[in-house]
Amino acid sequence: MGRVIDSLRVRLTSVVVVIYAALLPPLYLGVSAIVEGGYAELFVNSVRAYSRMVADELEAVADPNFPERATALLDGVVLSGQVVYAEVVDGSRRLRSPLSIVPPSRYRGDDFYFGDHGDQVYYISHPVKRADRSVILRLGFDESPTLGRIAAAKRRVLAAMAAFTVLSIAVAIWLSAVIARPMVRLQDAAKRVAGGDFHMQLQMHSSIREVRELNDHLERMRQELVGTNDRLQLEIREREVSEQKRGELERRLRHRERIVTIGTLAGGVAHEFNNIMTPILLFAQLALAELPRESPLAKDLMRIVAAAHRARSLVTRILTFSREMDLQQPRIFSLRPVVEEALALIRATVPANIEIETAIGEEDAAVLGDPGQLQQVVTNLCTNAYQAMRRSGGRLAVRVATVENAADASVPPGRYALLEVSDTGHGM
């Protein structure tokens, strides 16, 4: 394809060059002749009118002052810059301007056309009528400025033709590229389709019937490939979605089974623990009923009864904490009871060298979420805190409050519930 394009460009450019080589020389010669004739005619007309005007002025000069006035007039004519030779022939007497640039010896008669005699001076003579005789005014005009304008005009014409030739060659090259561009696009599109880009449409506009038919055949083939590929991709995506759904369902099922197992285990432990605590509580209450309330032994039995009640309450909290948290939908609940329940569960496991401080405001904040998950968060934070202070001891502080604006600048302004857990430990 590249060789075809290069050949098309070379051939079209060669045709343009040959045509211009045959037409430009005669065209340049014809235009140059027209330009030279125009400038020459303009020059001849102007010098004839000027010399006629000078002759009229000489006719108006009085006889007594004719030589002096004629010489002065000739000097003025030479000083105008157009005339390089000026004289008046009065019989055998010649009145010449001393300012004439061209000597009289170069005069070889009047010129019949511009450039005659090849001396770059256009000579013209006019008869001047006097009262009793006729004199002749002879002027020589410099042709050099006009020749320079003619040469400049010819150079401009040549430059214009050269620029036109270069532009025509460039247009020919561009035109060849435009003609071959549909084939180039078709080739590029076919390469992309062959490389795997099946969505690349093969669209090519051309006046050549064979090229259009080739484009239509390739486009139909591409559409068939795209249809097959899309169907395969759709089947793959559907299978992937099915695998993901099945994996999610299996994960939820395993999680539910673990939750059920934990709940069953917790229920069994609680049942056994209640079986152990029930006789302790009953016998302690019976012994307490037979003793006076002021005796030291009665006070010890009252402590046993209170400890048994706390143990039963702890078992109840454990059962509540082990419910299926992940399966509950978010709802609005009070923050304060959830935090207090988590702290009651934590106090049973915190060592004696760690002090728990709580700062829970009187205003109970209502939040949206899962109370079970929030309780798990509080438990995890407090567990990490007291584990960091297990050896050295310290203070574990839990704060619940309502604030107007969050400390984090990325959070929009508004009313928020604040849950803060801090400790005096050195870190995990």
Beta strands, then each sheet from edge to edge (+ up, - down):
strand 1: 83-90
strand 2: 93-96
strand 3: 121-129
strand 4: 134-142
strand 5: 331-334
strand 6: 354-360
strand 7: 366-369
strand 8: 394-403
strand 9: 416-423
sheet 1: 2+ 1- 4+ 3-
sheet 2: 5+ 7-
sheet 3: 6+ 8+ 9-
end
